[in-house]
Amino acid sequence: MSICFRIARLLIAAALVIPVQLAFAAPPAVLSHQGRIAVDGVNFDGTGYFKFALIQDAGLGGEATVWETGVTSVPVTIAKGHYSVLLGQAPTPPLSPGVFADNDNLVLRIEFSSDGTSFETLSPDRPVTTTPYAFVATTVPDGSITAEKLSLGGGAGQVLSSTGNGLAWIDPMSGPQENPVIFWAGGPASSFTLNDNLNWVKVPLGVTETNTAASHLTANANGEVTINIAGFYEVTWDLLIRGYGQQFGIEKNGVLIRSGYSAIQNNVYHQQSLTTLQWFEVDDVIECVAKSGNATIAPAYVAGADTRLQIRYIGNTPAPAP
């Protein structure tokens, strides 16, 4: 059995969604992990079984496990190869913020099984970036953030989330874990070449891979995704690119809201990824853009990694204040 594994993104939920404890206890750490699994070249559908571990990678000095799910596997629903799991939230063991405060060079190690019996370690281990360390803000003195500093307008169990223009309370269980069907994924139908493009160029989306969000958004082959229902959307732009001095980004109504840059200058494809959580109004338009003096963006469905825009509907209540 051959397993193809691609991590869409790995981020600490507190970077975008900050659980608030009114008793002023330390916030629970939740690590949001999403990826894609293909078995023998076919996107896996059904229940997969995972084991997760956070490893302190000390290089030649060895490694140490600082958190793990243990011998008990975690069942996860996988739809057309895509899956999403919140590490630190049941059924996985609690994840202490101290894991990130006390350890550096952390990587996420994953084992997968299609039957819950025979497990295979997926490679490579995924480095945990500096985002998780936002759990421990050493520059904020203890007790300096009081209840008066927060708008206590959220309901029970809601979390405070960035809208792109401010903060709003949302229900975390209205996201992909609870409502996995409101999801769109697609990419360019063929290779897309950038030649001496000094301005941002829209990347076409000629292929729709998954679309269970037809009532919420409309995508066209020109690379425009129009929002039909206002709400919070998580937008992820994964691209496989090669060339010289590439810049890439996500635009909202023609305005850049997320961007990245790769200084890699060779003829070998490498994977890049951007993600953002934003509030979008009806008729707002999402576009993926890029610019480079000489670069090629791979189409969707390249073995091992590919170019894909993914949009997940998170929820629409409450709306951010005007």
C-alpha positions, -999 to +999 in steps of 0.1 A: +000+000+000+014+034-011+003+064+008+006+099-006+004+126+021+002+164+017-002+188+046-024+217+036-016+238+066-006+235+102-014+263+125-022+271+161-059+280+164-051+307+189-033+326+161-068+332+145-092+320+172-084+329+208-104+309+235-112+333+263-113+321+299-131+346+321-115+330+352-082+342+337-067+307+335-042+300+307-060+295+274-062+259+262-038+252+233-054+238+201-033+229+171-053+229+138-040+204+113-054+197+079-040+176+050-048+152+022-043+114+021-042+093-010-038+055-008-023+038-039-028+070-058-065+073-050-079+100-026-090+082+006-127+083+015-141+071+049-127+068+084-089+070+087-069+063+119-042+087+130-016+089+158+000+123+164+031+133+183+049+166+189+087+160+188+115+183+199+140+178+172+174+184+186+193+174+155+224+154+162+215+157+199+185+134+195+148+140+199+122+139+226+084+134+225+067+163+244+031+154+235+014+125+218-019+108+214-003+075+226-011+040+215-048+048+210-055+060+175-077+089+166-105+082+141-109+110+116-135+114+088-117+118+054-137+132+024-121+129-010-087+128+006-092+159+027-093+158+065-091+182+094-084+177+131-079+199+162-051+185+183-055+193+220-093+189+217-111+156+225-107+129+216-070+139+216-053+146+249-051+182+262-023+203+247-007+226+273+006+260+261+038+251+280+046+226+253+054+256+230+069+278+257+093+252+270+104+236+237+118+248+204+124+231+171+091+212+174+078+190+146+045+171+141+049+134+135+019+115+120+011+078+117-018+067+095-038+036+091-068+028+068-080+000+090-069+010+125-044-019+127-014-014+104+001+021+108+026+039+085+046+069+096+041+097+071+070+118+060+084+143+063+077+155+098+060+189+097+079+217+114+058+238+139+064+274+130+067+303+154+029+309+153+022+285+182+044+305+205+017+332+205+002+311+233+028+326+256+031+364+252+061+372+273+058+409+266+023+411+283+026+414+321+005+391+342-029+406+350-027+434+324-056+420+304-088+423+324-124+417+317-128+454+311-104+450+281-126+425+264-161+429+249-181+402+268-207+399+240-201+363+231-223+334+240-214+303+260-187+284+242-180+310+216-145+323+208-131+356+198-119+356+162-102+380+138-124+393+110-096+410+091-109+444+102-114+437+139-127+410+163-160+392+166-174+363+186-181+331+166-191+295+173-160+274+168-180+243+161-196+258+130-163+253+112-150+224+090-151+199+118-188+203+124-199+213+089-174+197+064-198+199+034-195+237+029-162+235+011-147+244-024-114+234-038-099+239-073-069+250-092-055+259-127-062+233-154-028+237-169+006+252-161+005+290-157+036+310-168+047+344-155+071+363-177+083+397-167+051+403-147+058+434-126+021+436-116-001+411-098-016+386-123-048+366-115-042+328-116-071+310-135-091+283-118-100+260-146-105+229-125-130+224-097-120+194-075-146+196-048-177+218-046-202+214-018-206+251-013-226+261-044-251+280-024-223+300-006-199+309-034-195+309-072-161+302-089-153+308-125-124+297-147-109+332-148-099+328-112-127+348-095-146+334-065-177+354-057-193+351-022-231+345-022-237+343+015-219+366+040-199+350+067-164+339+079-144+320+053-111+303+057-091+308+024-060+287+017-038+292-014-014+263-019+008+265-049+035+245-066+059+270-083+093+271-098+113+300-112+130+332-101+118+356-074+082+346-071+056+366-052+021+353-046-010+364-027-047+364-019-068+394-029-102+405-016-120+429-040-087+436-057-069+444-024-041+422-013-050+407+021-022+380+024+010+376+005+043+356+004+076+356-013+100+329-024+136+337-031+143+302-044+158+306-078+160+273-097+140+252-120+127+228-093+091+230-081+086+238-045+054+241-024+042+274-009+011+281+012-009+311+024-040+310+046-063+336+061-096+338+080-118+368+069-153+381+070-167+383+035-199+402+024-222+392-004-206+399-038-171+401-023-146+386-047-116+363-038-087+360-062-053+343-062-025+363-077+012+361-085+040+380-101+075+371-112+101+379-138+102+342-148+082+315-131+058+286-137+029+276-115+020+239-117-016+229-125-038+209-101-033+172-098+005+170-098+016+139-080+028+145-044+019+182-043-002+206-064-017+240-068-050+245-051-073+271-037-094+259-008-123+279+007-142+267+038-173+284+052-169+288+090-201+306+101-220+339+099-230+347+134-225+371+148-216+395+121-188+420+128-199+455+139-201+480+110 
